[in-house]
Amino acid sequence: MKDYPIHTVQIGNTRMFTIDGVNKATTVVGIVQKHYQEKISLQDDGVLLKPIPKQPWELSKDKIQLKTKLGEGAFGEVWKGTLRQSPTKTVEAAIKVTKLKEDNKKYMQEMYKEARLMRQYQHM
């Protein structure tokens, strides 16, 4: 099993999602379905056999609102913002936003490692 990040690309006024940079869809579910149904290769590592649904700790972009940039580095930015935990509960949050580039894959792996560690905690 392997994780494949889903990236967004802006084409005109439309936000598209892609795994491989070539095939695109207007939704995350759409791009996963496209790779699954059409048996499109995932970066020469094989094809998607069984999509895995989003876990409760995985956030949707619509639940996050960026407000103030706190800092910036070579690989990303840290923002102060809010996280909507439920329709009636919103909390302040520090949000890391990566600058996705081919040359920062090692940094992305470190960030995923940190995220896996942090998800075991109940943030308040």
C-alpha positions in Angstrom: 0.0 0.0 0.0 1.3 3.5 -0.8 0.0 7.0 -0.4 -0.4 9.3 -3.4 -1.0 13.0 -2.8 -3.8 14.6 -4.8 -2.8 18.0 -6.1 -5.0 20.9 -7.3 -4.5 22.8 -10.5 -6.3 25.9 -11.7 -7.5 25.7 -15.3 -9.3 29.0 -16.1 -11.9 29.5 -13.4 -12.1 25.7 -12.6 -10.1 24.0 -9.8 -9.1 20.5 -10.9 -7.7 17.6 -9.0 -4.9 15.3 -10.2 -2.7 12.5 -9.0 -0.3 12.2 -11.9 -0.4 15.8 -13.4 -2.0 14.4 -16.6 -5.4 13.1 -15.7 -7.8 15.6 -14.0 -11.2 15.8 -12.5 -13.3 18.4 -10.8 -13.6 16.5 -7.5 -11.3 14.3 -5.4 -13.7 11.5 -5.7 -13.8 12.0 -9.5 -10.0 11.7 -9.9 -9.9 8.6 -7.7 -12.8 7.0 -9.7 -11.1 7.9 -13.0 -7.9 6.1 -12.0 -9.8 3.1 -10.5 -12.3 2.6 -13.4 -9.9 3.3 -16.2 -7.0 1.4 -14.5 -4.7 4.4 -15.0 -1.2 3.7 -13.8 -0.1 5.5 -10.6 3.4 6.9 -11.3 4.6 3.6 -12.8 3.8 1.8 -9.5 0.7 -0.1 -10.6 -3.0 0.7 -10.7 -5.6 1.5 -8.0 -7.2 -1.7 -6.9 -9.3 -0.5 -4.0 -9.9 3.1 -3.1 -9.7 3.8 0.7 -12.3 6.3 2.0 -11.2 9.4 3.9 -10.5 8.9 7.6 -12.1 11.0 10.3 -8.8 12.8 11.0 -8.4 13.8 7.3 -9.7 17.3 6.7 -11.6 18.8 3.8 -10.4 22.1 2.5 -13.9 23.6 3.2 -13.4 23.1 6.9 -10.3 25.3 7.0 -10.1 29.1 6.8 -6.7 30.8 6.5 -6.6 34.2 8.2 -3.1 35.5 8.9 0.2 34.3 7.6 2.5 33.7 10.6 5.7 32.5 8.7 7.1 31.2 5.6 10.0 28.9 4.6 11.4 27.2 1.5 8.9 24.4 1.7 5.7 26.1 2.9 3.8 28.5 5.1 2.3 28.5 8.5 -1.1 30.4 8.9 -3.3 31.3 11.8 -6.8 30.3 10.9 -9.9 28.4 11.9 -11.1 24.8 11.7 -14.8 24.0 11.6 -15.0 20.8 13.7 -18.8 20.6 13.3 -21.6 22.8 12.0 -21.8 24.5 15.4 -18.1 24.4 16.5 -15.2 26.4 15.1 -11.7 26.5 16.7 -8.6 28.6 16.1 -5.8 26.6 14.5 -2.2 26.8 13.2 -2.3 25.5 9.6 0.7 24.3 7.5 0.5 24.8 3.8 3.1 23.2 1.6 4.6 24.5 -1.6 4.3 21.4 -3.7 7.4 20.9 -5.9 9.1 17.9 -7.3 12.3 18.7 -5.3 10.7 18.7 -1.9 9.5 15.1 -1.7 11.8 14.4 1.3 10.2 17.4 3.2 6.7 16.1 2.3 7.6 12.7 3.8 8.7 14.5 7.0 5.5 16.5 7.1 3.4 13.3 6.6 5.3 11.8 9.5 4.6 14.8 11.7 0.9 14.7 10.7 0.7 11.0 11.6 2.2 11.7 15.0 -0.1 14.7 15.6 -3.4 13.0 14.7 -3.2 10.8 17.8 -3.8 13.9 20.0 -7.0 15.6 20.6 -6.2 19.3 19.9 -8.0 21.9 21.9 
